[in-house]
Amino acid sequence: MNKIAYLVSDYFAPSHTFVRREIAALRKLGVEIISFSVQSAESGGEEVQSLLGRPLLNYFSALFWAFFEYPARLWSSWLLALRHRQPGARGLLWSQFHFVEAICLARLLSAENCTHLHNHFANSGATVGMIAAGFNKIPWSVTLHGISETDFPAGMLLPEKLERAKFVACASYFMRAQAMRQVAASHWSKMHIIRCGVDLSILPPSKTTPGRIDQRGNVNLLCVGRLSPEKGYFGLLETLAHLATDGMDFALTIVGDGPSADDIHAKAAALALTDRIRFAGALPEAETLREINDCDIFVLPSLMEGLPVVLIEALAMHKAAIASRVAGIPELIEDGRSGLLFTPSDWADLECQLRRLISDRNLCDTLGEQGQAFVQSEFDIMIPAQKLARLFTAD
């Protein structure tokens, strides 16, 4: 009987909602899954075992268990941790933390009789998972999402992870291409397109009336994402300032928080956009979905992405979307049919597309209809879950 373990850096983080959906869908298919989180996981109503935040005795106990039961494996795992790390003294120190976490996880996996370990994101959590699975001599796999996994620092460790994985789930063809260029062609066959699906049954009923406006007569724009430089907020604000100068009626809601929050607030004030922008902060999943459902136009101005789940959700709720033509987004939006694309960092192009949608309410409805139909046919959560279930049970 296969028992699959999932390891996520922070299981109950809002940004990992799609992982929890994936696990729920797999369980519906009868796949037995044990969930683990690197960070403490004490909320959410689901039993999840954490690696961090345990009493020190737990870590020493795991090391003693490994030393006396499997000394050769402990030695080889330590050597792997030493090799699979970032350069420098800091990288050396963190490799030892990852090693201890991996041995702790290996003991937990052994106690649960897990037969396979899967990670989302090729980050430090995947390093811990890879070492733990190697110690237990069970298959290990990973899902790749975005370009951050090929950039420094994660990118320099990616080739070995790809080589050691039983299979690699790629959220987009773009990410599969990035993975393929990291390794020899002999590893390409293990790379599969597994989309991040959405649970269509939990989405609020779509508000499909074209041209819905707020009490002030504004078209409601929405942007959801971490407040950080790669999300393109500064370019979006410059664009909106031009529209405001021309007297176009719009209001923008931004859902998210992050390191650039103060700078983005200051930029909005400097451009005299404060009265047009509502900063909602980071919101739980249900509230975020309500914000999406209440908007007219969903905007994603990112400079770097993978295949954003929030964009999939917006299309699933019949929303007209404008997004940058980066990474896997063109695999989701067919320009002019299921949404509008603009050239990344070309804010004049974004401005042109926004003007089109704000001025043409019927176009909003047409794009929303086509986008919704595409998502329903390709991104229902059970589709990727079925593919994963087959990979987990394949010899």
C-alpha positions as CSV (number, residue, x, y, z in Angstrom):
1,M,0.0,0.0,0.0
2,N,1.5,3.3,-1.1
3,K,1.6,6.1,1.6
4,I,2.6,9.4,0.2
5,A,4.3,12.1,2.3
6,Y,4.0,15.8,1.3
7,L,6.5,18.3,2.7
8,V,5.8,22.1,2.4
9,S,7.8,24.9,3.8
10,D,4.8,26.5,5.6
11,Y,1.8,24.3,5.2
12,F,-0.9,26.7,6.2
13,A,0.5,29.8,4.5
14,P,-2.0,31.6,2.3
15,S,0.3,31.2,-0.7
16,H,0.2,27.4,-0.2
17,T,-3.6,27.1,-0.5
18,F,-3.2,25.3,-3.8
19,V,-1.0,22.6,-2.2
20,R,-3.7,21.9,0.4
21,R,-6.3,21.7,-2.5
22,E,-4.1,19.2,-4.3
23,I,-3.7,17.0,-1.3
24,A,-7.5,17.1,-0.7
25,A,-8.1,16.1,-4.3
26,L,-5.7,13.2,-4.0
27,R,-7.3,12.0,-0.9
28,K,-10.7,12.0,-2.7
29,L,-9.0,9.6,-5.2
30,G,-8.1,7.3,-2.4
31,V,-4.4,8.2,-2.1
32,E,-3.2,8.1,1.5
33,I,-1.2,11.2,2.3
34,I,0.7,12.3,5.4
35,S,1.4,16.0,5.5
36,F,4.5,17.7,6.9
37,S,5.6,21.3,7.3
38,V,9.0,22.7,7.8
39,Q,7.6,25.7,9.8
40,S,5.3,25.2,12.7
41,A,1.8,24.1,11.6
42,E,-0.5,24.6,14.6
43,S,-3.7,25.9,12.8
44,G,-6.0,24.9,10.0
45,G,-7.9,22.0,11.5
46,E,-5.7,19.4,9.8
47,E,-3.1,17.2,11.5
48,V,0.2,18.3,10.1
49,Q,3.6,17.3,11.6
50,S,6.2,20.1,11.8
51,L,10.0,19.9,11.7
52,L,10.8,23.1,13.4
53,G,9.6,24.1,16.9
54,R,10.2,20.7,18.4
55,P,11.9,20.1,21.8
56,L,15.7,19.8,21.3
57,L,15.5,16.2,22.6
58,N,13.5,15.3,19.4
59,Y,16.4,16.2,17.2
60,F,19.0,14.5,19.4
61,S,16.8,11.4,19.5
62,A,16.5,11.3,15.8
63,L,20.3,11.6,15.3
64,F,20.9,8.8,17.9
65,W,18.3,6.7,16.1
66,A,20.0,7.2,12.8
67,F,23.5,6.7,14.2
68,F,22.8,3.4,15.9
69,E,20.3,2.0,13.4
70,Y,21.7,3.2,10.1
71,P,25.2,4.6,10.5
72,A,26.2,4.3,6.9
73,R,23.1,6.1,5.7
74,L,23.7,8.9,8.3
75,W,27.3,9.3,7.0
76,S,26.2,9.5,3.4
77,S,23.4,11.9,4.2
78,W,25.8,14.2,6.0
79,L,28.1,14.2,3.0
80,L,25.1,15.0,0.7
81,A,24.2,17.9,3.0
82,L,27.8,19.2,2.9
83,R,27.8,19.0,-0.9
84,H,24.3,20.2,-1.6
85,R,24.6,23.7,-0.2
86,Q,25.3,27.3,-1.0
87,P,29.0,28.4,-1.0
88,G,30.5,30.2,2.0
89,A,30.4,29.9,5.8
90,R,26.7,30.7,6.0
91,G,25.9,28.0,3.4
92,L,27.9,25.5,5.5
93,L,26.1,26.4,8.7
94,W,22.7,26.1,7.1
95,S,23.6,22.8,5.5
96,Q,24.0,21.4,9.0
97,F,20.5,22.7,10.0
98,H,19.1,21.1,6.9
99,F,20.8,17.8,7.7
100,V,19.3,17.7,11.2
101,E,15.9,18.6,9.9
102,A,16.2,15.9,7.3
103,I,17.1,13.2,9.8
104,C,14.2,14.3,12.0
105,L,11.9,14.0,9.0
106,A,13.4,10.6,8.0
107,R,12.5,9.3,11.4
108,L,8.9,10.6,11.1
109,L,8.6,9.1,7.6
110,S,9.8,5.8,8.9
111,A,7.3,5.8,11.8
112,E,4.5,6.5,9.3
113,N,5.7,3.9,6.9
114,C,5.7,6.4,4.0
115,T,6.7,5.0,0.7
116,H,7.2,8.3,-1.3
117,L,8.0,11.9,-0.4
118,H,6.9,14.9,-2.5
119,N,8.0,18.5,-2.3
120,H,6.4,21.7,-3.8
121,F,9.1,24.2,-4.8
122,A,12.8,23.4,-5.3
123,N,13.8,25.4,-2.2
124,S,15.5,24.6,1.1
125,G,12.5,22.6,2.0
126,A,13.2,20.4,-1.0
127,T,16.8,20.0,0.1
128,V,15.5,18.7,3.4
129,G,13.1,16.4,1.6
130,M,15.7,15.1,-0.8
131,I,18.1,14.2,2.0
132,A,15.4,12.6,4.1
133,A,14.1,10.5,1.2
134,G,17.6,9.4,0.3
135,F,18.2,8.3,3.9
136,N,15.0,6.2,4.0
137,K,15.7,4.9,0.5
138,I,12.3,5.9,-0.8
139,P,11.4,7.8,-4.0
140,W,11.4,11.6,-3.9
141,S,9.7,14.0,-6.3
142,V,9.3,17.7,-6.7
143,T,6.9,20.3,-8.3
144,L,8.5,23.3,-10.0
145,H,6.5,26.5,-10.2
146,G,8.5,29.6,-11.2
147,I,11.7,31.2,-12.3
148,S,12.8,31.8,-8.7
149,E,13.6,28.1,-8.6
150,T,16.2,28.5,-11.4
151,D,17.6,31.9,-10.1
152,F,20.2,32.1,-7.4
153,P,20.4,30.8,-4.8
154,A,18.0,27.9,-5.4
155,G,19.0,27.6,-9.1
156,M,22.6,26.5,-8.4
157,L,21.3,23.4,-6.5
158,L,18.5,22.6,-8.9
159,P,20.4,20.2,-11.3
160,E,21.2,17.7,-8.6
161,K,17.6,17.8,-7.3
162,L,16.3,17.1,-10.8
163,E,18.7,14.2,-11.3
164,R,17.8,12.6,-8.0
165,A,14.0,13.0,-8.4
166,K,11.8,10.1,-9.4
167,F,9.7,12.5,-11.4
168,V,9.4,16.3,-11.7
169,A,6.0,17.9,-11.9
170,C,6.2,21.2,-13.9
171,A,3.4,23.7,-13.5
172,S,4.0,25.0,-17.0
173,Y,5.8,24.1,-20.3
174,F,7.9,27.2,-19.6
175,M,9.2,25.7,-16.3
176,R,9.7,22.3,-17.9
177,A,11.9,24.0,-20.5
178,Q,13.9,25.7,-17.7
179,A,14.3,22.3,-16.0
180,M,15.4,20.6,-19.2
181,R,18.2,23.0,-19.8
182,Q,19.6,22.2,-16.3
183,V,20.2,18.5,-16.9
184,A,21.2,16.0,-19.5
185,A,18.5,14.9,-22.0
186,S,18.4,11.4,-20.3
187,H,16.4,13.0,-17.5
188,W,13.9,14.8,-19.6
189,S,11.4,11.9,-19.7
190,K,10.8,12.2,-15.9
191,M,9.4,15.8,-16.4
192,H,5.6,16.0,-16.6
193,I,3.2,18.9,-17.0
194,I,1.1,19.0,-13.9
195,R,-1.0,22.1,-13.6
196,C,-1.9,23.8,-10.3
197,G,-5.6,23.2,-10.4
198,V,-8.5,25.0,-8.6
199,D,-11.4,23.5,-6.8
200,L,-14.2,24.9,-8.9
201,S,-16.8,23.8,-6.4
202,I,-15.7,26.2,-3.7
203,L,-15.6,29.3,-5.9
204,P,-18.4,31.9,-5.3
205,P,-21.0,32.1,-8.0
206,S,-19.6,34.3,-10.7
207,K,-20.9,37.8,-11.1
208,T,-21.1,38.0,-14.9
209,T,-22.9,41.3,-15.5
210,P,-20.8,43.3,-17.9
211,G,-19.8,46.7,-16.8
212,R,-20.6,46.4,-13.1
213,I,-19.4,49.6,-11.4
214,D,-19.1,50.8,-7.9
215,Q,-21.2,53.5,-6.2
216,R,-18.8,56.2,-7.5
217,G,-19.1,55.1,-11.1
218,N,-15.7,53.5,-11.2
219,V,-14.6,50.3,-12.9
220,N,-13.1,48.1,-10.2
221,L,-9.6,46.8,-10.8
222,L,-8.0,44.2,-8.7
223,C,-4.4,43.1,-8.2
224,V,-3.5,40.2,-5.9
225,G,0.1,39.4,-5.1
226,R,3.0,39.9,-2.7
227,L,4.1,43.5,-2.4
228,S,7.6,43.0,-3.8
229,P,9.6,44.4,-6.7
230,E,9.1,41.5,-9.1
231,K,5.3,42.0,-9.0
232,G,5.5,45.2,-11.1
233,Y,3.4,47.4,-8.8
234,F,5.4,50.6,-9.5
235,G,4.8,50.3,-13.2
236,L,1.1,49.7,-12.7
237,L,0.8,52.8,-10.5
238,E,2.6,54.9,-13.2
239,T,0.1,53.5,-15.7
240,L,-2.9,54.3,-13.6
241,A,-1.6,57.8,-13.0
242,H,-1.8,58.4,-16.7
243,L,-5.4,57.1,-16.8
244,A,-6.4,59.3,-13.9
245,T,-4.9,62.4,-15.6
246,D,-7.1,61.6,-18.6
247,G,-10.2,61.4,-16.4
248,M,-10.8,57.7,-16.7
249,D,-13.1,56.3,-13.9
250,F,-11.5,53.4,-12.0
251,A,-10.7,52.2,-8.5
252,L,-8.0,49.7,-7.6
253,T,-7.9,47.2,-4.8
254,I,-4.5,45.6,-3.9
255,V,-4.6,42.4,-1.9
256,G,-1.3,41.3,-0.5
257,D,1.6,42.4,1.8
258,G,5.3,42.2,1.6
259,P,8.7,44.0,1.8
260,S,7.8,46.8,-0.6
261,A,4.6,47.8,1.1
262,D,5.8,51.2,2.4
263,D,7.4,52.1,-0.9
264,I,4.2,51.2,-2.8
265,H,2.1,53.2,-0.4
266,A,4.4,56.2,-0.8
267,K,4.4,55.9,-4.6
268,A,0.6,55.9,-4.7
269,A,0.6,59.0,-2.6
270,A,3.2,60.7,-4.8
271,L,1.1,60.0,-7.8
272,A,-2.1,61.4,-6.1
273,L,-3.8,58.0,-6.4
274,T,-4.5,57.4,-2.7
275,D,-8.2,58.1,-3.1
276,R,-8.5,55.6,-5.9
277,I,-6.6,52.7,-4.3
278,R,-7.6,50.5,-1.4
279,F,-4.8,48.4,0.2
280,A,-6.6,45.4,1.6
281,G,-3.5,43.7,3.0
282,A,-3.0,39.9,3.0
283,L,-6.3,38.1,3.2
284,P,-7.5,34.6,3.9
285,E,-8.5,32.4,0.9
286,A,-12.2,33.0,1.2
287,E,-11.9,36.8,1.4
288,T,-9.5,36.9,-1.5
289,L,-11.9,34.9,-3.6
290,R,-14.7,37.4,-2.7
291,E,-12.4,40.3,-3.7
292,I,-11.8,38.6,-7.1
293,N,-15.5,38.0,-7.6
294,D,-16.3,41.7,-6.8
295,C,-13.9,43.1,-9.4
296,D,-14.5,44.0,-13.0
297,I,-10.9,43.6,-14.3
298,F,-8.1,41.5,-12.8
299,V,-4.6,42.9,-13.4
300,L,-1.3,41.1,-13.1
301,P,1.6,43.4,-13.9
302,S,4.4,41.0,-12.8
303,L,7.9,41.0,-14.1
304,M,8.4,37.4,-13.0
305,E,5.9,34.6,-12.5
306,G,5.3,30.9,-12.8
307,L,1.7,30.1,-13.6
308,P,-0.2,32.1,-11.0
309,V,-3.0,30.3,-9.2
310,V,-4.7,33.6,-8.5
311,L,-4.9,34.3,-12.2
312,I,-6.5,30.9,-12.8
313,E,-9.0,31.7,-10.1
314,A,-9.9,35.0,-11.6
315,L,-10.5,33.4,-15.0
316,A,-12.6,30.7,-13.4
317,M,-14.8,33.4,-11.9
318,H,-15.5,34.9,-15.4
319,K,-13.2,37.9,-14.9
320,A,-11.5,39.8,-17.7
321,A,-7.8,39.7,-17.1
322,I,-4.8,41.6,-18.2
323,A,-1.4,40.0,-17.5
324,S,2.2,40.3,-18.5
325,R,3.4,37.9,-21.2
326,V,5.9,36.1,-19.0
327,A,6.7,32.5,-18.1
328,G,3.7,30.3,-18.2
329,I,1.0,33.0,-18.4
330,P,0.6,32.7,-22.2
331,E,-0.3,29.1,-21.6
332,L,-3.2,30.3,-19.6
333,I,-4.3,33.4,-21.5
334,E,-4.8,33.4,-25.3
335,D,-4.3,37.1,-26.1
336,G,-7.6,38.7,-27.3
337,R,-9.6,35.6,-26.7
338,S,-9.5,34.6,-23.0
339,G,-7.7,37.7,-21.7
340,L,-5.3,40.4,-22.7
341,L,-1.5,40.2,-22.6
342,F,1.1,43.0,-22.5
343,T,4.8,43.0,-23.0
344,P,6.4,42.7,-19.5
345,S,7.8,46.1,-18.3
346,D,6.2,47.9,-21.3
347,W,3.9,50.1,-19.2
348,A,2.7,51.9,-22.3
349,D,1.4,48.5,-23.6
350,L,-0.3,47.9,-20.2
351,E,-1.9,51.3,-20.4
352,C,-3.2,50.6,-23.9
353,Q,-4.8,47.3,-22.7
354,L,-6.3,48.9,-19.7
355,R,-7.9,51.6,-21.8
356,R,-9.4,49.0,-24.0
357,L,-11.1,47.1,-21.2
358,I,-12.2,50.1,-19.1
359,S,-13.8,51.6,-22.2
360,D,-15.4,48.3,-23.6
361,R,-17.6,46.6,-21.1
362,N,-18.8,44.0,-23.6
363,L,-15.2,43.0,-24.3
364,C,-14.8,42.4,-20.5
365,D,-17.7,40.0,-20.6
366,T,-16.5,38.2,-23.8
367,L,-13.0,37.6,-22.4
368,G,-14.4,36.5,-19.1
369,E,-16.6,33.9,-20.8
370,Q,-13.8,32.4,-22.8
371,G,-11.4,32.4,-19.9
372,Q,-13.8,30.7,-17.6
373,A,-14.6,28.0,-20.2
374,F,-10.8,27.3,-20.7
375,V,-10.1,27.0,-17.0
376,Q,-13.1,24.7,-16.4
377,S,-11.8,22.4,-19.2
378,E,-8.1,22.4,-18.2
379,F,-7.6,23.4,-14.6
380,D,-10.2,21.6,-12.5
381,I,-8.2,20.3,-9.5
382,M,-9.1,16.7,-10.2
383,I,-7.3,16.7,-13.5
384,P,-3.8,17.3,-12.1
385,A,-4.7,15.1,-9.1
386,Q,-5.3,12.1,-11.3
387,K,-2.0,12.6,-13.1
388,L,-0.1,12.8,-9.8
389,A,-1.9,9.7,-8.5
390,R,-0.7,7.7,-11.5
391,L,2.9,9.0,-11.0
392,F,2.9,8.2,-7.3
393,T,1.9,4.6,-8.0
394,A,4.0,3.9,-11.1
395,D,6.8,1.5,-10.8
